[in-house]
């Protein structure tokens, strides 16, 4: 079964490391330990963490969240279904939509469409912005499911999601990251630049752009991108770490020391 590290969780869910730690401390997930005692998360862990954060933001009571997640975890598939998965707050109930099926997260009981549709609820777990067109949702979910088995198909799926809904920042970020991983650096750069030009303002987007520019040897531009990420999320520990190393290369020791100190403060290292 595929597992995910902390950086994977940060990239896929756009959760800062501090939030991941708090969700573990609250007992919502209990990740396994891998090499060097690093946390390893399952697909179910990813869904549970994102759900917990989104339901809390929708003002669902903590006890109801805990009960819903306990039942939900036992019913989740081991990988993202191609039909997609959404979790919604309908009034004070937590309802799951998996393909054509809908069921209450707390009881596991199936519900009819007129009893409450997650798509019409207060939130969507995968995308918390106003509901995007269904084909964009399906294409983005398909891309996430295909990454590990067919990168080319995943790229095409993300491109379809963006074409259907240009506001899908998650699809743009995932497309750029996957292009970067395949060594298609100029295409990845164009993807990130297009996202910013389209009005995307996301810490992870700027962070990924910084990593890409760093790998391309464009150090001053990489520094600007990391700093942009930190302006949007000052608790992004990895951005402080990368910026510390980069400032060393740029012969800016004071800045390097400052960012490394921030990284250690945030990670407890």
C-alpha positions as CSV (number, residue, x, y, z in Angstrom):
1,X,0.0,0.0,0.0
2,X,1.4,3.4,-1.0
3,X,2.4,5.7,1.8
4,X,3.2,9.4,1.9
5,X,5.8,11.5,3.8
6,X,5.3,14.8,5.5
7,X,6.4,16.7,2.4
8,X,3.9,14.7,0.2
9,X,1.1,15.7,2.6
10,X,2.2,19.4,2.5
11,X,2.1,19.3,-1.4
12,X,-1.0,17.2,-1.9
13,X,-3.2,18.8,0.8
14,X,-1.6,22.3,1.1
15,X,-1.4,21.9,4.8
16,X,1.5,23.5,6.7
17,X,3.6,21.2,8.9
18,X,2.2,22.9,12.0
19,X,-1.3,21.8,11.1
20,X,-0.2,18.3,10.4
21,X,1.4,18.1,13.8
22,X,-1.7,19.5,15.5
23,X,-3.9,16.9,13.8
24,X,-1.7,14.1,14.9
25,X,-1.6,15.5,18.5
26,X,-5.4,15.7,18.5
27,X,-5.5,12.0,17.7
28,X,-7.2,12.3,14.3
29,X,-4.4,10.2,12.7
30,X,-1.7,7.9,13.9
31,X,0.9,7.7,11.1
32,X,3.3,4.8,10.9
33,X,7.1,5.4,11.3
34,X,9.4,4.8,8.4
35,X,13.1,5.2,7.8
36,X,14.9,7.4,10.4
37,X,11.6,7.4,12.4
38,X,9.9,9.7,9.8
39,X,6.1,9.8,9.7
40,X,4.5,7.8,6.9
41,X,0.8,8.5,6.1
42,X,-1.7,6.3,4.3
43,X,-4.3,7.5,1.8
44,X,-6.9,7.2,4.5
45,X,-4.7,9.5,6.8
46,X,-4.6,12.1,4.0
47,X,-8.4,12.1,3.7
48,X,-9.0,12.1,7.4
49,X,-6.6,15.1,8.0
50,X,-8.1,17.2,5.2
51,X,-11.6,16.3,6.4
52,X,-10.9,17.2,10.0
53,X,-9.5,20.6,9.0
54,X,-12.3,21.4,6.6
55,X,-15.1,20.3,9.0
56,X,-13.6,22.4,11.8
57,X,-13.6,25.4,9.5
58,X,-17.3,24.7,8.8
59,X,-18.0,24.9,12.6
60,X,-19.0,21.3,12.9
61,X,-18.7,20.4,16.7
62,X,-15.5,18.6,17.6
63,X,-17.2,15.6,19.1
64,X,-19.2,15.1,15.9
65,X,-16.1,15.4,13.8
66,X,-14.4,12.8,15.9
67,X,-17.3,10.3,15.6
68,X,-17.6,10.9,11.9
69,X,-13.9,10.4,11.2
70,X,-13.8,7.2,13.3
71,X,-16.5,5.7,11.1
72,X,-15.2,7.3,7.9
73,X,-11.8,5.8,8.3
74,X,-13.0,2.2,8.3
75,X,-14.9,2.8,5.0
76,X,-12.4,4.7,3.0
77,X,-10.7,2.9,0.0
78,X,-6.9,2.4,0.0
79,X,-6.5,4.8,-3.0
80,X,-8.5,7.6,-4.5
81,X,-11.3,6.2,-6.6
82,X,-11.4,7.3,-10.2
83,X,-15.0,8.4,-9.6
84,X,-13.8,10.9,-7.1
85,X,-14.5,11.4,-3.4
86,X,-16.1,14.4,-1.7
87,X,-17.1,15.0,1.9
88,X,-19.6,17.7,2.7
89,X,-21.3,19.3,5.7
90,X,-25.1,19.3,5.1
91,X,-26.6,21.2,8.0
92,X,-24.8,19.6,11.0
93,X,-24.4,16.2,9.3
94,X,-21.3,14.9,7.6
95,X,-22.1,13.3,4.2
96,X,-19.7,11.4,1.9
97,X,-20.2,11.1,-1.9
98,X,-18.2,8.4,-3.6
99,X,-19.3,8.2,-7.2
100,X,-23.1,7.8,-7.2
101,X,-23.2,6.6,-3.6
102,X,-23.9,8.9,-0.6
103,X,-23.7,8.0,3.0
104,X,-23.6,9.5,6.5
105,X,-20.1,9.5,7.8
106,X,-21.1,9.0,11.4
107,X,-23.4,6.0,10.9
108,X,-22.3,4.6,7.5
109,X,-26.0,4.6,6.4
110,X,-26.7,5.3,2.7
111,X,-28.8,8.4,2.0
112,X,-31.0,9.4,-0.9
113,X,-30.0,12.4,-3.0
114,X,-32.9,14.5,-1.7
115,X,-31.7,13.9,1.9
116,X,-28.5,15.9,1.3
117,X,-26.0,16.2,-1.4
118,X,-22.3,16.9,-0.4
119,X,-21.9,19.0,-3.5
120,X,-24.6,21.4,-2.2
121,X,-23.1,21.5,1.4
122,X,-20.9,24.1,3.1
123,X,-17.6,22.6,1.9
124,X,-15.8,20.2,-0.3
125,X,-12.8,18.5,1.1
126,X,-10.6,18.4,-2.0
127,X,-11.5,21.9,-3.0
128,X,-12.9,24.4,-0.5
129,X,-13.5,27.1,-3.0
130,X,-17.0,27.5,-4.6
131,X,-17.9,24.2,-6.4
132,X,-16.0,23.8,-9.7
133,X,-17.5,22.2,-12.8
134,X,-17.9,18.5,-12.4
135,X,-15.6,17.6,-15.2
136,X,-12.8,19.7,-13.6
137,X,-13.3,17.9,-10.3
138,X,-13.3,14.5,-12.0
139,X,-10.2,15.4,-14.0
140,X,-8.2,16.6,-11.0
141,X,-9.2,13.5,-9.0
142,X,-8.2,11.3,-11.9
143,X,-4.8,13.1,-12.1
144,X,-4.1,12.5,-8.4
145,X,-5.1,8.8,-8.7
146,X,-2.9,8.3,-11.9
147,X,0.3,9.9,-10.7
148,X,1.9,6.8,-9.3
149,X,0.9,4.5,-12.2
150,X,0.9,6.7,-15.3
151,X,2.5,10.1,-15.1
152,X,1.6,11.0,-18.7
153,X,-2.1,10.3,-18.2
154,X,-1.9,12.3,-14.9
155,X,-0.5,15.3,-16.8
156,X,-3.2,15.1,-19.3
157,X,-5.9,14.9,-16.6
158,X,-4.5,17.9,-14.8
159,X,-4.4,19.8,-18.1
160,X,-8.1,18.9,-18.7
161,X,-9.0,20.1,-15.2
162,X,-7.3,23.5,-15.8
163,X,-9.0,23.9,-19.2
164,X,-12.4,23.2,-17.6
165,X,-11.8,25.5,-14.7
166,X,-8.8,27.9,-14.9
167,X,-9.2,28.7,-11.1
168,X,-8.1,25.2,-10.1
169,X,-4.9,26.1,-8.3
170,X,-4.4,22.6,-7.0
171,X,-4.4,21.2,-10.6
172,X,-1.9,23.9,-11.7
173,X,0.4,23.1,-8.7
174,X,0.3,19.4,-9.3
175,X,0.8,19.8,-13.0
176,X,3.9,22.0,-12.4
177,X,5.3,19.6,-9.8
178,X,4.9,16.5,-12.0
179,X,6.5,18.3,-15.0
180,X,9.4,19.2,-12.7
181,X,9.8,15.6,-11.5
182,X,9.9,14.5,-15.1
183,X,12.7,16.9,-15.9
184,X,10.6,19.1,-18.1
185,X,11.8,22.2,-16.3
186,X,10.8,24.9,-18.8
187,X,7.3,23.5,-19.1
188,X,7.0,23.4,-15.3
189,X,8.2,27.0,-15.1
190,X,5.6,28.1,-17.7
191,X,2.9,26.3,-15.7
192,X,3.8,28.1,-12.5
193,X,4.1,31.5,-14.2
194,X,0.8,31.0,-15.9
195,X,-0.8,30.2,-12.5
196,X,0.5,33.4,-11.0
197,X,-0.6,35.4,-14.1
198,X,-4.1,33.9,-13.7
199,X,-4.2,35.4,-10.2
200,X,-3.2,32.3,-8.1
201,X,-1.8,33.4,-4.7
202,X,-0.8,30.3,-2.9
203,X,2.2,29.7,-0.6
204,X,2.8,26.2,-2.0
205,X,2.7,27.5,-5.6
206,X,5.5,30.0,-4.8
207,X,7.4,27.4,-2.8
208,X,7.4,24.9,-5.7
209,X,8.4,27.7,-8.0
210,X,11.4,28.4,-5.7
211,X,12.4,24.8,-5.7
212,X,12.2,24.7,-9.5
213,X,14.2,27.9,-10.0
214,X,16.8,26.6,-7.5
215,X,17.2,23.4,-9.5
216,X,17.5,25.5,-12.7
217,X,20.4,27.5,-11.1
218,X,18.4,30.7,-11.1
219,X,19.3,31.5,-7.5
220,X,18.2,35.1,-7.0
221,X,14.8,34.3,-8.6
222,X,14.5,31.3,-6.4
223,X,15.1,33.5,-3.3
224,X,12.3,35.8,-4.4
225,X,9.9,32.9,-4.8
226,X,10.7,31.4,-1.4
227,X,10.3,34.8,0.2
228,X,6.9,35.1,-1.6
229,X,5.9,31.8,-0.1
230,X,6.8,32.9,3.4
231,X,4.9,36.1,3.1
232,X,1.8,34.0,2.5
233,X,2.7,31.3,5.1
234,X,5.4,32.3,7.6
235,X,5.2,28.9,9.2
236,X,6.3,27.0,6.0
237,X,9.4,25.4,7.6
238,X,10.8,23.9,4.4
239,X,10.8,27.3,2.7
240,X,12.9,28.7,5.6
241,X,15.3,25.7,5.3
242,X,15.7,26.0,1.6
243,X,16.1,29.8,1.9
244,X,18.8,29.3,4.5
245,X,20.8,27.0,2.2
246,X,20.3,29.4,-0.7
247,X,21.4,32.4,1.3
248,X,24.6,30.5,2.2
249,X,25.3,30.0,-1.5
250,X,24.6,33.7,-2.2
251,X,27.1,34.6,0.5
252,X,24.5,36.1,2.8
253,X,25.4,34.5,6.1
254,X,23.1,36.6,8.4
255,X,20.1,35.8,6.4
256,X,21.1,32.1,6.3
257,X,21.4,32.0,10.1
258,X,18.1,33.7,10.5
259,X,16.1,31.4,8.3
260,X,17.8,28.3,9.7
261,X,16.8,29.5,13.2
262,X,13.2,29.9,12.1
263,X,13.3,26.4,10.6
264,X,14.5,24.9,13.8
265,X,12.0,26.8,15.9
266,X,9.2,25.5,13.7
267,X,10.3,21.9,13.6
268,X,11.6,21.6,17.1
269,X,15.0,20.6,15.7
